[in-house]
C-alpha cells in the first residue's frame, strides 16, 4: 500500500482488524453454541430414541406386522419432526417413516436393537437444533460487521483527515519555500508530533530567510567595500596620469592607502574561507592568555591612537592549550571590533579569568547592540553599525572569523551583555591540563 494516502491505509487497517475480530468471534461463538445446544438437547433426544427403540423391539418380539410397526414409526417420526428407520445388521433399511425438508442440516442418533427382536439398529435423523441459532447469529454477525466496517471507514477518514491536515499544511509550506517564498511558515496540529515537525520546519525556514537576507546585504556591503577603495585608487592614478595632481609622495600615499584597503578586504575574505575550511589546521601549544592579550593591545596601538580610545588588560594569568596564532587573531578581531564601536575618549577592557574554562571578556564603551541584531552578530558580512550609531567600518567578517577560530580550538564566543554603556564579548577556552 506504499504510495497511497494515509487515510486509505488507516481505513484499510481498521477494516481488516474488524473483519479478523468478527471472524474469530463467529468461529468461537458458533462452536460454543453448538456445544451448548448439544449438551442441552442431546440427552432429551437420546431418551426419545431409547423409548422408540423399546417400543419397536417390543413390537418385533411380539410379531406385530410391518404395517402396524410402520404406523408406530410414523407417529414417533411425527412427534420428533424427523425421519426414523429400522436397519438390519447389514445396514439395509427395513422400515422407514417421516421426512425432512431438503437442504436441512441434520443430526443422526442411533441405537442397537436387541437380538431377540432380530438385531440391527434404530436410527432417528433430526434437524440440527443448533443450525437455526447459528444461522441467525451468523446473519446478525454479518450485518454487525458490515455496519462496523462502514462506521470505521467513516471514522478512519475523519481521524486520518485530522491527523494528516497538519502534514499537508507543512508539505504546502515546504513547496512554497522550495518555490522561493522564504516567508512560508507551517501551523502544527493539536498533537505533539506535528507541532514539533512544524516548529522544526519553521526554524529551518527562518534560518533560510535570515541567510538570504544576510546574503543580499553581504553582496551589497561587499560591493561597497570593494568599489570604494577601487574607485579612490582609480581616481588617484587617473588624476596623476592626467596631470591634475602631481605624482608626488603625498598622492602616492593616498593611492597606496586605497590599495591597502582593497587588499585588506580581499585578505579578510581569504581568511574567512580558510577559517571555515573543515578541518581547520591547528598547532596546539601552551598559551598564556594575559600575555597574549597584552600583545594584541600592543599590535593595535596605532588604531587605538587614531580612534582616541584607551585599553587595559587585567585578571589572573591563565594558560590554555591552543593554537597561539589562531587565538591571537580571534582576540584581535574582537578587540578591533570593540575599538571601532567605542567613542572618542572611550575605553576597551580585556579581563582574563580562570575557572572550569578560561575566559576573555572584551568590553567596550559603545552604544550597545540592538536586541534584533544580537542573533546575527557572528554572521558573515553582518554589520550592526546602524544600531550602534557608528559609521560603516570593517568588512563584517571579523567576528565570523573569530567564532570559527575559537570553535576550532574547542572554545566558544558569545555576547554576554549589551546596553547603552557598552557591549561585552566573552571568549571561552578549555584550560590547559595541569599535568
Secondary structure, DSSP 8 states (H G I E B T S, - for coil): -TTS-HHHHHHHHHHHHHHHHHHHHHHHHHHHHHHHHHHHHHHHHHHHHHHHHHHHHHHHHTT--HHHHHHHHHHHHHHHTSEEEEE-TTS-EEEEEE---TT--EEEEEEE--GGGTS-EEEEEEE-HHHHHHHHHHHHHHHHHHHHHHHHHHHHHHHHHHHHHHHHHHHHHHHHHHTT-TT------SSHHHHHHHHHHHHHHHHHHHHHHHHHHHHHHHHHHHHHHHHHHHHHHHHHHTTSS--SHHHHHHHHHHHHHHHHHHHHHHHHHHHTSSS----EEEEEHHHHHHHHHHHTHHHHHHHT-EEEEEE---EEEEEHHHHHHHHHHHHHHHHHTS-TT-EEEEEEE-SSEEEEEEE--S----HHHHTTTTSTT---HHHHT----S-S-HHHHHHHHHHHTT-EEEEEEEETTEEEEEEEEEB----
